[in-house]
């Protein structure tokens, strides 16, 4: 039992360290957004579906206000939005998702 407990403690420490190592880079997220997303989502708007913006109230309304939800949308696409999973790395997608969430909370 003690060995199992020690194993979980070590795994927890490693996971926290890995997460810290890959913490989101909002500056990189902004650059990725500008290069890949701004054509349709300039200033947090949506040129294709105007009622589904990247602004705080719409992300809440459409249950998209989380890194997981935004990451899934960017990776897989949905409706008119293309999938970026084959074009962007997981780290790039994480950075842009964190940038979008940050902008939605702090204002575009």
Helices and strands as residue ranges (DSSP letters): H 2-21, H 26-36, H 38-41, G 42-44, H 56-61, H 67-76, H 90-106
